[in-house]
Amino acid sequence: MKVAPLLHVVLYQPLIPPNTGNIGRLCVGLDAHLHLIKPLGFELTEQAFRRAGLDYWPNLTHTIHESEEDFFRWLGDRQPWLVSKFGKGRYFEQTYSDEDIFIFGRETTGLPEHWHQRFPDRLISIPILGPIRSFNLANTVAMVLVDATKQIGKFD
């Protein structure tokens, strides 16, 4: 019997299909729920999945939100974690719980400023120690999701 996903990964208007594909694979492997907020920079068709080798996609628990407004209706009063290089808290210093929601911005522009303003106390970051501007989106999701999955005891 499959256990319902305990964590939610949200991608805000992703542009790069391989990033979303890698994140989808990660969500299947860690039993997380993937949310995609439209518009997307690519098509989600069966033909595109086959061409990209996404044979695991049927096993992915996912939701497509038609717009920000649609996502905010789903979110309700829940307080998500926004992962941003502008976050004051570090992702590994937070305490996570079942059903936590992690929102990641678009590869090129991140999350809009009004998202930061809506959840100012929920901005977290990954420290960058070397001379790079940012981490790849799929790698960022992997770092945060593995830590959160470990914290909630899913590896036990």
Secondary structure as GFF3:
##gff-version 3
##sequence-region A 1 156
A	DSSP	beta_strand	8	12	.	.	.	ID=ss1
A	DSSP	alpha_helix	17	30	.	.	.	ID=ss2
A	DSSP	beta_strand	33	37	.	.	.	ID=ss3
A	DSSP	alpha_helix	46	52	.	.	.	ID=ss4
A	DSSP	three_ten_helix	57	59	.	.	.	ID=ss5
A	DSSP	beta_strand	62	65	.	.	.	ID=ss6
A	DSSP	alpha_helix	68	75	.	.	.	ID=ss7
A	DSSP	beta_strand	81	83	.	.	.	ID=ss8
A	DSSP	beta_strand	89	90	.	.	.	ID=ss9
A	DSSP	three_ten_helix	91	93	.	.	.	ID=ss10
A	DSSP	beta_strand	101	104	.	.	.	ID=ss11
A	DSSP	alpha_helix	113	118	.	.	.	ID=ss12
A	DSSP	three_ten_helix	120	122	.	.	.	ID=ss13
A	DSSP	beta_strand	123	125	.	.	.	ID=ss14
A	DSSP	alpha_helix	137	151	.	.	.	ID=ss15
###
